[in-house]
Amino acid sequence: MSTTTVKSSFWAAILLALCPLTLQAQDSAGSKMAAAKPRHHPIRVEGCLQKSDEPGEFSITGDDGKTWDLRSRTVKLSEHVGHKVRVTGVRYHETKGEEAKEEKMEKKGAEEKENADLRVTRLKMIGEKCGK
């Protein structure tokens, strides 16, 4: 065998040995991204937008009677307090710090049940005032 053939065979063997590691790293990165950003179906709720006791949080009770705690980084919810609105968003789970702060607030004032949490991505105003 010539020196060129040996060098080529050596590099081909190295390349083949590293391919599975590269593919595994890509698979791990993809699964971590999928776990970090779960895909949720959009939820649409129509009702009267109210200010919540929590800073930066609002609430809405849908036609089905379910109450949602609302937050948004993109929609200015404060501009629509007291309006009849339709919000679209995805469910989210509070961090442990947010939950602990909420529990502390609940001890001060008795709240009868836990509301679902919705991160609002869109808002459409239906009416200036709430009511029938």
C-alpha positions as CSV (number, residue, x, y, z in Angstrom):
1,M,0.0,0.0,0.0
2,S,1.2,3.5,-0.8
3,T,1.4,6.3,1.8
4,T,-1.5,8.2,0.1
5,T,-3.8,5.2,0.3
6,V,-3.0,4.7,4.0
7,K,-3.6,8.4,4.8
8,S,-6.9,8.3,2.9
9,S,-8.0,5.2,4.7
10,F,-7.1,6.6,8.0
11,W,-9.1,9.8,7.5
12,A,-12.0,7.8,6.1
13,A,-12.0,5.7,9.2
14,I,-11.9,8.8,11.5
15,L,-14.8,10.4,9.5
16,L,-16.9,7.3,9.8
17,A,-16.2,7.0,13.5
18,L,-17.3,10.6,14.2
19,C,-20.5,10.5,12.2
20,P,-22.6,8.8,14.9
21,L,-21.4,11.3,17.5
22,T,-22.4,14.2,15.2
23,L,-25.8,12.7,14.6
24,Q,-26.4,12.0,18.3
25,A,-25.5,15.6,19.2
26,Q,-27.9,16.9,16.6
27,D,-30.7,14.7,18.0
28,S,-30.0,15.7,21.6
29,A,-30.1,19.4,20.7
30,G,-33.4,18.9,18.8
31,S,-35.0,17.1,21.6
32,K,-33.9,19.7,24.2
33,M,-35.4,22.4,22.1
34,A,-38.6,20.5,21.8
35,A,-38.7,20.0,25.5
36,A,-38.0,23.6,26.3
37,K,-40.7,25.0,24.0
38,P,-43.7,22.7,24.1
39,R,-46.2,23.4,21.4
40,H,-49.6,24.2,22.7
41,H,-52.8,24.7,20.8
42,P,-54.1,28.3,20.8
43,I,-57.0,28.9,23.2
44,R,-59.6,31.6,22.6
45,V,-61.6,33.1,25.4
46,E,-64.2,35.9,25.1
47,G,-65.3,37.9,28.1
48,C,-64.8,41.0,30.2
49,L,-61.1,41.9,30.9
50,Q,-60.4,42.6,34.6
51,K,-57.3,43.7,36.5
52,S,-56.0,41.0,38.9
53,D,-54.6,41.4,42.4
54,E,-51.2,40.2,41.0
55,P,-49.0,42.8,39.4
56,G,-49.0,42.6,35.6
57,E,-51.7,40.1,35.7
58,F,-55.3,40.3,34.4
59,S,-58.2,37.9,34.4
60,I,-61.1,37.0,32.1
61,T,-64.1,34.7,32.7
62,G,-65.2,32.9,29.5
63,D,-68.8,32.1,28.4
64,D,-68.3,28.6,29.9
65,G,-67.7,30.1,33.4
66,K,-63.9,29.2,33.4
67,T,-61.7,32.0,34.8
68,W,-58.3,32.6,33.3
69,D,-55.3,34.5,34.7
70,L,-53.8,36.4,31.8
71,R,-50.3,37.7,31.1
72,S,-48.7,39.0,28.0
73,R,-45.3,40.4,26.9
74,T,-46.7,41.6,23.5
75,V,-50.3,42.7,24.1
76,K,-51.0,45.7,26.3
77,L,-53.8,44.2,28.3
78,S,-54.0,47.3,30.7
79,E,-55.5,49.4,27.8
80,H,-58.5,47.1,27.6
81,V,-59.6,46.7,31.3
82,G,-63.4,46.8,31.5
83,H,-63.8,46.1,27.8
84,K,-65.5,43.0,26.2
85,V,-62.6,41.3,24.4
86,R,-61.6,38.1,22.7
87,V,-58.1,36.9,23.7
88,T,-56.1,34.2,22.0
89,G,-53.1,32.6,23.7
90,V,-51.5,29.4,25.0
91,R,-51.6,27.8,28.5
92,Y,-48.5,28.2,30.6
93,H,-47.4,27.0,34.0
94,E,-46.1,29.5,36.5
95,T,-42.6,29.2,37.8
96,K,-42.1,28.0,41.4
97,G,-41.3,31.6,42.4
98,E,-44.6,32.9,40.9
99,E,-46.5,30.1,42.6
100,A,-45.0,30.9,46.0
101,K,-45.8,34.6,45.7
102,E,-49.4,33.7,44.6
103,E,-49.8,31.4,47.6
104,K,-48.6,34.1,49.9
105,M,-51.2,36.5,48.4
106,E,-53.9,33.9,48.7
107,K,-53.3,33.5,52.4
108,K,-54.0,37.2,52.9
109,G,-57.3,37.0,50.9
110,A,-59.1,33.7,50.6
111,E,-59.5,32.7,47.0
112,E,-61.9,29.8,46.4
113,K,-60.2,28.1,43.4
114,E,-57.1,28.2,41.2
115,N,-57.5,29.7,37.8
116,A,-55.9,28.5,34.6
117,D,-53.0,30.6,33.2
118,L,-53.0,31.9,29.7
119,R,-50.2,33.8,27.9
120,V,-52.0,36.1,25.6
121,T,-50.7,36.5,22.0
122,R,-53.6,38.4,20.5
123,L,-56.5,40.5,21.6
124,K,-59.5,41.8,19.8
125,M,-61.8,44.3,21.4
126,I,-65.5,43.4,20.9
127,G,-67.1,46.2,22.9
128,E,-66.2,49.3,24.9
129,K,-68.1,48.1,27.9
130,C,-68.8,44.7,29.5
131,G,-72.3,43.6,29.9
132,K,-75.2,42.2,27.9
